[in-house]
Amino acid sequence: MYFWLRGTIVVPKEAEGRRLVVVADFGSEATLYINGIVSGAMDMQHHDVTLTRSASEGEQFEFVAEAYAGHSDQQPVFGESYLCLFEEDVYQFFIDLECLWQVLTFTDANSLRAAEINRCLTDVIAAVDFGLQGEKLIDNVRFCRDLMEPLLSCVNGSTSPLLFLMGQSHLDIAWLWPIEETKRKIARTMSNQLALMEEYPDYQYVQSQPYLFQLAKELYPEMYERMKQRVEEGRIIPEGGMWVESDTNLAGGESLIRQFLHGKRFFQEEFGKDNQMLWLPDVFGYSGNMPQIMKGCGINYFASVKMFQTYENVVDPFPYNTFMWEGIDGSGILTHLLDYGDYPIRVNPSFLIGQWNDRVQKDGIATRLVQYGHGDGGGGANRDDMEFLRRLENLEGVPRTRQGSPIDFFEDQVERGIPDAKYVGELYYPAHRGTYTTQAQLKRLNRKTEIGFREFELWGAAAELLQRKAYPYERMDHLWKQLLLHHFHDILPGTSIHRVHEEAQAELARLHETMHVMAGETRASLLESKSSGVTVFNSLSWDRKELVALPDGVQAIADHTGNAVPVQWHDGTLYAELESPSMGWSTYGVIREEQEVPTVASSAVWATKSHLENEYLTIEMNDRGDLISIVDKQTGTEWAADSCNAIAMYRDQPSAFDAWEIDRRYQASKVALEDKAVITVTANGPLFANIRIERKLHESTMVQDIRIRTGSRRVEFHTTVEWNEKNKMLRVDFPVRIHANESMQEIQFGYVRRPNHASRPHDADRFEVSQHKWTALAETNRGFALLNDCKYGVAVKDQTISMTLLRSPSYPDETSDQGTQQFTYAFLFWDGAFHDSRVIQEAYELNYPLHALSGTRSLTEQSLLQVDQANVIAETVKLAEDGSGDWIIRLYESKGSSASCGIRVGLSYSALFETDMLERNLTELPVENDRISLQFRPFEVKTIRLAHTREVS
């Protein structure tokens, strides 16, 4: 809600030649329009707006204010407003006085500098007389300023450190306000900064997040033209890399690449500026594969603030400010970690001295990058900052300063020499661990929607080439930007107010529906005949044989030899176990009703209320649905060290930051779940067996289908929870008989190893970590993995994998996660080395089902792409962004080992290039015998551009 106020101001005689300002208290932030132009704003650090710096009697100003009327129970209270004459000399006097006083506070009391400042301030206090008024007061403060001027002119010696100052405003796309309010915040922020630029010609301002520029362009075209002019002058610096400041723990790897693709493209097309730095000041940890993704997207530098704002973590602080950050593949990025300092930030001597003195890296650096300007809700710098900066370029006792682009800092550092400091692996943030789980529905919708984008892009590329089906480039550009917007670091992590989550969930649900409808329609367009047949589509880069839900109306099918395929009914759906080649399709015939369909003589899979079994394993269960025994039939190994699939609930009441945190002592607050389950067998072969568990969980209920297939080591848990808890956390535990000192969790394009013990402080800090599709414990010759379809938080302690299923914090969203929650997880064990296991393939298969459609193609089986090494995965196949029709294929090494790999493309092509992640050609690739040979280092991502041969119609 918003309210509008309007008025007319006529300059009185006494204001002639003076600065005239409006001081207004609307009880909330407000955008001010002066004579129809967005001219400034009121916010936490901007309390007045200048109408003119030199008023003329009789001059008239039309004044309009749009003020935020609040949300939920947050309602503003209207205060008093004034038209004021600004006493400029008195203001300048106070800036001088505060400047010297703060320098004195940090100066050695025995130094000559301290003695001289003391003497000066004594004289100033003796001389100043606030009982004076008018011109007498002005003369008095001018005299006092003259006393202070010599000491404000003293400069530093040759060893003074240098601070590169970056004016900026961290503007959360959504947090304690909805996106609708952000549309006003960008106008408030930019109008204030533009006003400062009018008065202070040396001021330069850095603004990240092209999404915000897009809002300004669409909603405030006149202001945007002024912004463009300042960009051209080099005074607004568009820098930051991503479309929005994205979370990097939860977003998929392809999504992170698209953040750079869309972000960098916008700044390039709008302003001709190529971003070189990723700026993520407030993100809750940084994935171990970010250095490679940054490098691949043409980003040379990384800067953040968050790593030093770690609350409880006072034992093992992060060791560096300026360092080379090495990712899991060996890629390195020059990185600088800033400090917030006092909040809100005021640029004054104490702030700048603290920025240098509080550095953690006491040796090897002579410079730092420093942000200033109010943030979180936008705002940016104010006049106080500008006036202090005029005095602080080189003031004795304060680090020297230089305003400009953050790129200046990094280029200067390269010229000086990069410090001999390297940090390897993820930048784990030892706080805000609850963000891996809070708002589970958002996280589920995001995972499913990312999958929908992948499916459509693959089949859309195939349909464009094979069927000449027009590809919706513009629509996909818009849809991708909508998805990327919701990866903002207070939306996807679930740390915003209820309205933000409600709107995000609705938007992601629409995106999810849109992408899966588009993918389904595109798969259907590849069928040439709707005759009696079923075509099975496989989007993964290996051949598959899996359970598939058959299309409605199909009662039985036959393989290519004419033999009937076994089927099984379950909950009104007919299933068959079907095969499909790598990134392709296969066709099965439909058996008419009058044809006899043979029955399966015996089944390797069967179930009772307490027992599940197939060829590979046997499972025993208790009366709560816990697995009390898991036996590998081939080796006789018992895998369960205690009850597995053990559902546990805890009181979840962190000391602060409810939605963000999981208290490290949560295990001391366990909630008893003693009710027995209602257990029924709902399927008993021939293809799979299913046991249904119905349980009461405190005030909530759970229905879980435990399913095992014939011929599979994967056991699935299809789960629905009616979640009615407040400040509770639900987990599932799998204690297994594995001895290991570390666990493995999948991240984007690879995995990381983390300790499963608390031997050192940094080990203990990682009691809850993020994952993508799997977590595993492994010995050299065997292992156990827990897979999931939408769960990101996990803890591994000793031999127990504990996955976080649900939370229910009450701030800032009092309704977090209430209602129906659906998710699937699965376990898998294997014998042999992890490198030879199917963990990664099984995790993909759990998330990317085969799709069966009625209809056929003339070519009954076709593979679009084949990869001959199991540890190399084709993550993305898409059309090139330039509209050429070329294919982009993105592959990565998934097991942490070097690989010599060959790929074969099932369609003819005329040229082949390796590109960067932004699809810019790097080198032409040779082809021998239709095999494209590629060499991968561990966890390397490669992007291939393939120009297809097209027939001229």
HELIX and SHEET records of a PDB file:
HELIX    1   1 LYS A   13  ALA A   15  5                                   3    
HELIX    2   2 GLU A   88  THR A  105  1                                  18    
HELIX    3   3 LEU A  112  ALA A  127  1                                  16    
HELIX    4   4 GLY A  134  LEU A  152  1                                  19    
HELIX    5   5 ILE A  179  GLU A  199  1                                  21    
HELIX    6   6 PRO A  210  LEU A  219  1                                  10    
HELIX    7   7 PRO A  221  GLU A  233  1                                  13    
HELIX    8   8 GLY A  253  PHE A  271  1                                  19    
HELIX    9   9 MET A  290  GLY A  296  1                                   7    
HELIX   10  10 LYS A  306  PHE A  308  5                                   3    
HELIX   11  11 PRO A  349  ASN A  357  1                                   9    
HELIX   12  12 ARG A  383  ARG A  391  1                                   9    
HELIX   13  13 PRO A  406  ARG A  416  1                                  11    
HELIX   14  14 ARG A  433  TYR A  436  5                                   4    
HELIX   15  15 ALA A  440  LEU A  466  1                                  27    
HELIX   16  16 TYR A  473  LEU A  485  1                                  13    
HELIX   17  17 HIS A  498  SER A  525  1                                  28    
HELIX   18  18 TYR A  666  ALA A  668  5                                   3    
HELIX   19  19 PRO A  761  ASP A  765  1                                   5    
HELIX   20  20 PHE A  834  ASP A  836  5                                   3    
HELIX   21  21 VAL A  839  ASN A  847  1                                   9    
SHEET    1   A 4 TYR A   2  VAL A  10  0                                        
SHEET    2   A 4 GLN A  60  TYR A  68 -1                                        
SHEET    3   A 4 ALA A  30  ILE A  34 -1                                        
SHEET    4   A 4 ILE A  37  MET A  42 -1                                        
SHEET    1   B 3 ASP A  48  THR A  52  0                                        
SHEET    2   B 3 ARG A  19  ALA A  24 -1                                        
SHEET    3   B 3 SER A  81  PHE A  86 -1                                        
SHEET    1   C 4 ILE A 236  PRO A 238  0                                        
SHEET    2   C 4 TYR A 205  GLN A 207  1                                        
SHEET    3   C 4 LEU A 162  GLN A 168  1                                        
SHEET    4   C 4 THR A 367  TYR A 372  1                                        
SHEET    1   D 4 ILE A 236  PRO A 238  0                                        
SHEET    2   D 4 TYR A 205  GLN A 207  1                                        
SHEET    3   D 4 LEU A 162  GLN A 168  1                                        
SHEET    4   D 4 ARG A 400  GLN A 403  1                                        
SHEET    1   E 5 MET A 277  TRP A 279  0                                        
SHEET    2   E 5 TYR A 301  SER A 304  1                                        
SHEET    3   E 5 GLY A 332  LEU A 337  1                                        
SHEET    4   E 5 THR A 322  GLU A 326 -1                                        
SHEET    5   E 5 LYS A 422  VAL A 424  1                                        
SHEET    1   F 4 ILE A 557  ALA A 558  0                                        
SHEET    2   F 4 GLY A 584  VAL A 590 -1                                        
SHEET    3   F 4 SER A 529  ASN A 538 -1                                        
SHEET    4   F 4 HIS A 851  THR A 856 -1                                        
SHEET    1   G 3 ARG A 544  ALA A 549  0                                        
SHEET    2   G 3 THR A 573  SER A 580 -1                                        
SHEET    3   G 3 VAL A 567  HIS A 570 -1                                        
SHEET    1   H 3 ILE A 557  ALA A 558  0                                        
SHEET    2   H 3 GLY A 584  VAL A 590 -1                                        
SHEET    3   H 3 GLU A 861  SER A 863 -1                                        
SHEET    1   I 4 TRP A 606  THR A 608  0                                        
SHEET    2   I 4 HIS A 611  GLU A 613 -1                                        
SHEET    3   I 4 LEU A 617  MET A 621 -1                                        
SHEET    4   I 4 LEU A 627  ASP A 632 -1                                        
SHEET    1   J 6 LYS A 670  VAL A 671  0                                        
SHEET    2   J 6 ALA A 646  ARG A 651 -1                                        
SHEET    3   J 6 LYS A 728  PRO A 735 -1                                        
SHEET    4   J 6 THR A 800  ARG A 807 -1                                        
SHEET    5   J 6 GLY A 793  LYS A 797 -1                                        
SHEET    6   J 6 VAL A 769  SER A 770 -1                                        
SHEET    1   K 9 VAL A 678  ASN A 684  0                                        
SHEET    2   K 9 PHE A 688  LEU A 697 -1                                        
SHEET    3   K 9 SER A 700  ARG A 709 -1                                        
SHEET    4   K 9 VAL A 715  TRP A 723 -1                                        
SHEET    5   K 9 GLY A 819  ASP A 831 -1                                        
SHEET    6   K 9 ARG A 782  ASN A 788 -1                                        
SHEET    7   K 9 TRP A 774  GLU A 779 -1                                        
SHEET    8   K 9 GLU A 742  ILE A 747 -1                                        
SHEET    9   K 9 GLY A 750  PRO A 755 -1                                        
SHEET    1   L 4 LEU A 865  VAL A 867  0                                        
SHEET    2   L 4 ALA A 899  VAL A 905 -1                                        
SHEET    3   L 4 ARG A 931  PHE A 936 -1                                        
SHEET    4   L 4 VAL A 927  GLU A 928 -1                                        
SHEET    1   M 5 VAL A 872  LEU A 879  0                                        
SHEET    2   M 5 TRP A 887  GLU A 893 -1                                        
SHEET    3   M 5 VAL A 941  HIS A 948 -1                                        
SHEET    4   M 5 TYR A 909  THR A 915 -1                                        
SHEET    5   M 5 ASN A 921  GLU A 924 -1                                        
END                                                                             
